[in-house]
């Protein structure tokens, strides 16, 4: 028969009133200072000066801490700890409840939803990009390997824009048929038509397209005198998977030169600058830009450049806790070692441990065997080939 474990409770705990007060102050700070996104445990630790495990004890609601800890936590959000905010539990024996998750973990796949409790921020990337997109004529370039969270970050930048009342358009170049890349003229007409449709504006290419002036000029005229002129708010235009263009050198050279020219037009200070300052660009790609581009025609040396890093140990531990898993630091380090800190693979591993599809011990064994195999056969290292981790 199951015998519950017991411990003696000491110190104080937050009352419902104190917890509500603290959560409200945190939410207001997150909205004003963190683009509306939840603080990570790591960020909260920096702000409060409290250790991550101490923060977890406070947030647990049933685990006692000393009163000074609560005072420090409150003070970090400009609050004063009042007697009604905490209580002194009677010295008693209480059963320790097992760790639990308030939100059911998601099976990872593609973009992490905006409201997901399992999106882990990587400071200061989110705050910097959310601030940058508010600048007139902004250009943000996001580069990272596959499955690192580029699209999830892009979605949060777009959401920040929407909160400010901006129009947003996402154009994924993987959606373009191969025939779109036949020549520059066809590609730019497709590009203009897609943005028009996303903005729910009629396609008026026939009114702005004059072969005498060339494709780049026509596209610029279409944006300046039609699309941007028709909307009253800034436009955040996100171009996802621009890697697709890297194999079409002639189109890529002209198109990327066009993006740079638009960025620079917002800086001229002439009559059209105000129009072009309404355009905010987000460019997302996975690989290095290996096509030959003139340094004065490339947009890849302008704006804010973002390279998404691997998860740190603290971030993996934070994510594990969100899955209801209390992994020792040595297991966290093992997991990072075996999957290289890749966010998607770490989420997959934690999900399947949570779902009890595989134990931690099995995962380490599988990972070690596969690492030996890849070394023996002199092939690139691939993360553990457990059926549940293959996608």
C-alpha positions as CSV (number, residue, x, y, z in Angstrom):
1,X,0.0,0.0,0.0
2,X,1.2,3.5,-0.8
3,X,2.7,5.3,2.1
4,X,2.7,9.1,1.7
5,X,5.8,11.1,2.7
6,X,5.5,13.7,5.3
7,X,7.4,16.8,6.3
8,X,7.1,19.6,8.9
9,X,6.1,23.0,7.6
10,X,7.8,26.1,8.8
11,X,7.9,29.8,7.8
12,X,5.2,31.6,6.0
13,X,3.1,31.2,2.8
14,X,1.3,33.7,0.6
15,X,-2.4,34.1,1.3
16,X,-4.8,34.2,-1.7
17,X,-4.8,38.0,-1.4
18,X,-1.0,38.2,-1.4
19,X,-0.7,35.8,-4.3
20,X,-3.2,37.8,-6.3
21,X,-1.5,41.1,-5.6
22,X,1.9,39.7,-6.6
23,X,0.5,38.1,-9.8
24,X,-1.2,41.3,-10.8
25,X,2.0,43.3,-10.4
26,X,4.0,40.7,-12.3
27,X,1.5,40.8,-15.2
28,X,1.6,44.6,-15.4
29,X,5.4,44.5,-15.4
30,X,5.5,41.8,-18.1
31,X,3.1,43.9,-20.3
32,X,5.1,47.2,-19.8
33,X,8.6,45.8,-19.7
34,X,8.6,42.4,-21.5
35,X,6.3,42.9,-24.5
36,X,3.5,41.2,-22.7
37,X,5.4,37.8,-22.4
38,X,5.8,35.9,-19.2
39,X,9.0,36.3,-17.2
40,X,11.2,33.2,-17.2
41,X,12.4,31.9,-13.9
42,X,15.9,33.0,-14.9
43,X,14.7,36.6,-15.6
44,X,12.7,36.6,-12.3
45,X,15.8,35.5,-10.5
46,X,17.8,38.4,-11.9
47,X,15.0,40.8,-11.0
48,X,14.4,39.6,-7.4
49,X,17.8,38.4,-6.4
50,X,16.2,35.1,-5.3
51,X,17.4,31.7,-6.4
52,X,15.3,29.8,-8.9
53,X,14.4,27.0,-6.4
54,X,13.3,29.7,-3.9
55,X,11.0,31.3,-6.5
56,X,9.5,27.9,-7.2
57,X,8.8,27.4,-3.5
58,X,7.1,30.8,-3.3
59,X,5.0,30.1,-6.4
60,X,4.1,26.7,-5.2
61,X,1.7,28.2,-2.7
62,X,1.9,25.5,-0.2
63,X,5.7,25.5,0.5
64,X,6.8,27.8,3.3
65,X,9.6,30.4,3.0
66,X,11.0,33.0,5.4
67,X,9.3,36.3,5.5
68,X,12.3,38.2,4.2
69,X,12.1,36.2,1.0
70,X,8.5,37.4,0.4
71,X,9.5,41.0,1.2
72,X,12.3,40.8,-1.4
73,X,9.9,39.3,-4.0
74,X,7.3,42.0,-3.4
75,X,9.9,44.8,-3.3
76,X,11.1,43.7,-6.8
77,X,7.6,44.7,-8.1
78,X,7.3,47.9,-6.0
79,X,5.0,46.2,-3.5
80,X,5.0,46.3,0.3
81,X,4.4,43.0,2.0
82,X,1.5,43.5,4.4
83,X,0.3,41.2,7.2
84,X,-2.8,40.2,5.1
85,X,-0.5,39.0,2.3
86,X,1.0,36.0,4.2
87,X,0.1,33.6,6.9
88,X,1.9,31.5,9.5
89,X,0.7,27.9,9.1
90,X,0.4,25.9,12.2
91,X,3.3,23.7,12.9
92,X,1.9,20.5,11.6
93,X,2.6,17.3,9.7
94,X,1.5,17.6,6.1
95,X,1.6,15.2,3.2
96,X,4.0,16.2,0.4
97,X,2.0,16.3,-2.8
98,X,3.8,15.0,-5.9
99,X,4.8,17.5,-8.5
100,X,2.0,18.3,-11.0
101,X,1.5,20.3,-14.1
102,X,-1.4,22.8,-14.3
103,X,-1.3,22.8,-18.1
104,X,-1.1,19.6,-20.1
105,X,2.2,19.5,-22.1
106,X,1.9,19.9,-25.8
107,X,3.4,17.5,-28.3
108,X,6.0,19.8,-30.0
109,X,5.6,20.5,-33.7
110,X,6.1,23.7,-35.7
111,X,5.4,27.1,-34.2
112,X,4.9,27.3,-30.4
113,X,1.4,28.8,-30.0
114,X,1.4,32.4,-28.6
115,X,-0.6,31.3,-25.5
116,X,1.6,28.3,-24.8
117,X,3.0,27.8,-21.3
118,X,5.9,26.0,-22.9
119,X,7.5,28.8,-24.9
120,X,10.9,29.5,-23.2
121,X,12.3,33.0,-23.8
122,X,15.9,33.5,-24.4
123,X,16.7,37.0,-23.0
124,X,17.3,39.6,-24.3
125,X,16.2,38.4,-27.8
126,X,12.4,38.8,-27.2
127,X,12.6,42.2,-25.6
128,X,15.1,43.6,-28.1
129,X,13.1,42.4,-31.2
130,X,9.8,43.6,-29.7
131,X,11.3,47.0,-29.1
132,X,13.0,47.1,-32.5
133,X,9.7,46.4,-34.5
134,X,8.3,49.6,-33.0
135,X,10.9,51.7,-34.6
136,X,10.0,53.5,-37.9
137,X,11.4,51.6,-40.9
138,X,12.7,48.7,-38.8
139,X,14.5,45.7,-40.3
140,X,15.0,42.6,-38.2
141,X,17.0,39.6,-39.5
142,X,16.5,36.3,-37.8
143,X,18.9,33.4,-38.5
144,X,19.1,30.0,-37.0
145,X,19.2,26.3,-38.0
146,X,16.0,24.4,-38.4
147,X,13.8,23.7,-35.3
148,X,15.5,26.4,-33.2
149,X,12.3,28.6,-32.9
150,X,12.7,31.2,-35.6
151,X,9.0,31.1,-36.6
152,X,7.9,31.1,-33.0
153,X,10.0,34.3,-32.4
154,X,8.7,35.8,-35.6
155,X,5.1,35.2,-34.4
156,X,5.7,37.0,-31.2
157,X,7.2,40.0,-33.0
158,X,4.1,40.1,-35.2
159,X,1.9,39.9,-32.1
160,X,3.7,42.8,-30.5
161,X,3.0,44.8,-33.7
162,X,-0.7,43.8,-33.6
163,X,-1.0,45.0,-30.0
164,X,0.2,48.4,-31.3
165,X,-2.5,48.4,-34.0
166,X,-0.1,47.5,-36.8
167,X,-1.1,45.6,-39.9
168,X,0.8,42.3,-40.2
169,X,1.6,40.1,-43.2
170,X,3.5,36.8,-43.3
171,X,4.8,35.6,-46.6
172,X,6.4,32.1,-46.5
173,X,8.4,31.6,-49.7
174,X,7.9,27.8,-49.4
175,X,4.4,28.5,-50.5
176,X,5.5,29.7,-53.9
177,X,5.3,27.3,-56.9
178,X,8.5,26.8,-58.7
179,X,7.2,28.6,-61.8
180,X,7.0,31.8,-59.6
181,X,10.8,31.8,-59.8
182,X,11.0,31.8,-63.6
183,X,12.1,35.4,-63.7
184,X,12.2,38.5,-61.6
185,X,9.2,40.1,-63.1
186,X,7.0,37.1,-62.4
187,X,8.3,36.8,-58.8
188,X,7.8,40.4,-57.9
189,X,4.2,40.4,-59.3
190,X,3.5,37.3,-57.2
191,X,5.1,39.1,-54.2
192,X,2.9,42.2,-54.7
193,X,-0.3,40.2,-55.3
194,X,0.3,38.1,-52.1
195,X,0.8,41.2,-49.9
196,X,-2.3,42.8,-51.5
197,X,-4.4,39.7,-50.7
198,X,-3.2,39.5,-47.1
199,X,-4.1,43.2,-46.6
200,X,-7.5,42.4,-48.2
201,X,-6.9,45.0,-50.9
202,X,-7.8,44.6,-54.5
203,X,-5.0,43.5,-56.9
204,X,-4.1,46.6,-58.9
205,X,-0.9,45.5,-60.6
206,X,-2.3,46.4,-64.0
207,X,-2.5,50.1,-62.9
208,X,1.0,50.3,-61.6
209,X,3.0,47.9,-63.8
210,X,4.8,49.5,-66.7
211,X,7.4,47.4,-68.5
212,X,9.3,50.5,-69.4
213,X,10.4,51.1,-65.8
214,X,11.4,47.6,-64.8
215,X,10.2,45.2,-62.1
216,X,12.0,46.8,-59.1
217,X,10.7,50.3,-59.9
218,X,7.2,49.0,-60.5
219,X,7.2,47.1,-57.2
220,X,8.4,50.1,-55.3
221,X,5.7,52.3,-57.0
222,X,3.1,49.7,-56.1
223,X,4.1,49.7,-52.4
224,X,4.6,53.4,-52.1
225,X,1.6,54.8,-53.9
226,X,-0.9,52.0,-53.3
227,X,-0.3,49.5,-50.5
228,X,1.4,51.7,-47.9
229,X,-0.8,54.7,-49.0
230,X,-4.0,52.7,-48.4
231,X,-3.3,51.7,-44.8
232,X,-3.4,54.1,-41.8
233,X,-1.0,52.1,-39.6
234,X,2.5,50.7,-39.9
235,X,2.8,47.4,-41.8
236,X,5.0,44.6,-40.4
237,X,5.9,42.4,-43.4
238,X,7.6,39.1,-42.3
239,X,9.4,37.1,-45.0
240,X,9.8,33.5,-43.8
241,X,12.1,30.9,-45.4
242,X,13.9,33.3,-47.7
243,X,16.5,30.5,-48.1
244,X,14.2,29.5,-51.0
245,X,15.7,32.4,-53.0
246,X,19.3,31.5,-52.4
247,X,19.2,29.0,-55.3
248,X,17.8,31.7,-57.7
249,X,20.8,34.0,-57.8
250,X,19.5,36.6,-60.3
251,X,16.1,37.0,-58.5
252,X,17.7,37.0,-55.1
253,X,20.3,39.7,-56.0
254,X,17.6,42.1,-57.3
255,X,15.0,41.3,-54.6
256,X,17.4,41.7,-51.6
257,X,18.8,44.9,-53.2
258,X,15.2,46.1,-53.3
259,X,14.6,45.4,-49.6
260,X,17.8,47.4,-48.8
261,X,16.6,50.3,-51.0
262,X,13.3,50.4,-49.2
263,X,15.0,50.4,-45.8
264,X,17.2,53.3,-46.9
265,X,14.3,55.3,-48.4
266,X,12.9,55.5,-44.8
267,X,16.1,57.3,-43.8
268,X,16.3,59.9,-46.5
269,X,14.1,62.5,-44.8
270,X,12.4,63.4,-48.1
271,X,8.8,63.5,-49.1
272,X,8.4,59.7,-49.3
273,X,10.3,58.8,-46.1
274,X,7.2,59.0,-43.9
275,X,5.5,56.4,-46.2
276,X,8.5,54.0,-46.1
277,X,8.9,54.4,-42.3
278,X,5.5,52.7,-42.1
279,X,7.1,49.5,-43.4
280,X,8.7,47.2,-40.8
281,X,10.6,44.2,-42.3
282,X,11.3,40.8,-40.6
283,X,13.5,38.5,-42.7
284,X,13.9,34.9,-41.5
285,X,16.3,32.3,-42.9
286,X,18.1,29.1,-41.8
287,X,21.4,29.1,-43.8
288,X,24.2,31.4,-44.4
289,X,23.7,33.9,-47.3
290,X,26.1,32.4,-49.7
291,X,24.9,34.2,-52.9
292,X,27.2,37.0,-54.1
293,X,25.7,40.3,-53.1
294,X,27.3,43.7,-53.4
295,X,27.9,45.0,-49.9
296,X,26.0,48.2,-50.8
297,X,23.0,46.2,-52.1
298,X,22.6,43.7,-49.4
299,X,20.1,44.0,-46.5
300,X,22.0,41.4,-44.5
301,X,24.4,44.0,-43.0
302,X,21.6,46.4,-41.9
303,X,19.1,46.5,-39.1
304,X,19.0,44.2,-36.1
305,X,20.6,40.8,-36.6
306,X,19.3,38.0,-34.3
307,X,20.9,34.5,-34.1
308,X,18.9,32.2,-31.9
309,X,21.1,30.2,-29.4
310,X,20.7,26.8,-27.9
311,X,18.9,26.4,-24.6
312,X,21.0,27.0,-21.5
313,X,20.9,24.6,-18.5
314,X,18.6,27.0,-16.6
315,X,16.2,27.2,-19.5
316,X,16.0,23.4,-19.8
317,X,15.4,23.1,-16.1
318,X,12.7,25.8,-16.3
319,X,11.0,23.9,-19.2
320,X,11.3,20.6,-17.4
321,X,9.5,22.1,-14.4
322,X,6.7,23.3,-16.6
323,X,6.3,19.6,-17.7
324,X,6.2,18.7,-14.0
325,X,9.6,17.1,-14.1
326,X,12.1,17.9,-11.5
327,X,15.3,16.9,-13.3
328,X,18.6,17.0,-11.4
329,X,21.2,19.3,-12.9
330,X,23.3,16.4,-14.1
331,X,20.3,15.0,-16.1
332,X,19.8,18.4,-17.6
333,X,23.4,18.5,-18.7
334,X,23.1,15.0,-20.1
335,X,20.1,16.1,-22.1
336,X,21.8,19.1,-23.5
337,X,24.9,17.0,-24.3
338,X,22.9,14.5,-26.3
339,X,20.7,16.8,-28.3
340,X,23.0,19.8,-28.5
341,X,20.6,22.2,-26.8
342,X,18.2,22.1,-29.7
343,X,14.9,23.5,-28.3
344,X,12.6,21.2,-30.4
345,X,14.5,18.0,-29.5
346,X,14.6,19.0,-25.8
347,X,10.8,19.6,-25.8
348,X,10.3,16.3,-27.5
349,X,12.4,14.5,-25.0
350,X,10.6,16.2,-22.0
351,X,7.2,15.5,-23.5
352,X,7.9,11.8,-23.9
353,X,9.4,11.5,-20.4
354,X,6.2,13.3,-19.1
355,X,4.0,11.0,-21.1
356,X,5.9,8.0,-19.8
357,X,6.6,6.8,-23.3
358,X,10.3,6.5,-22.3
359,X,12.2,6.7,-19.0
360,X,15.1,9.0,-18.4
361,X,17.4,5.9,-18.0
362,X,16.2,4.5,-21.4
363,X,16.8,7.9,-23.1
364,X,20.4,8.1,-21.8
365,X,21.1,4.5,-23.0
366,X,19.6,5.1,-26.4
367,X,21.5,8.4,-26.8
368,X,24.8,6.8,-25.8
369,X,24.5,3.9,-28.2
370,X,23.6,6.1,-31.1
371,X,26.5,8.4,-30.4
372,X,28.9,5.4,-30.5
373,X,27.3,4.2,-33.8
374,X,27.7,7.6,-35.4
375,X,31.3,7.8,-34.3
376,X,32.2,4.2,-35.6
377,X,30.6,4.8,-39.0
378,X,32.1,8.3,-39.3
379,X,28.8,10.0,-40.1
380,X,27.5,13.3,-38.7
381,X,26.2,13.2,-35.2
382,X,22.4,12.9,-35.2
383,X,20.3,13.2,-32.0
384,X,19.0,10.0,-30.4
385,X,17.0,7.8,-32.7
386,X,14.2,6.8,-30.4
387,X,11.0,6.3,-32.4
388,X,9.2,8.9,-30.3
389,X,12.0,11.5,-31.0
390,X,12.1,11.1,-34.8
391,X,10.2,13.7,-36.8
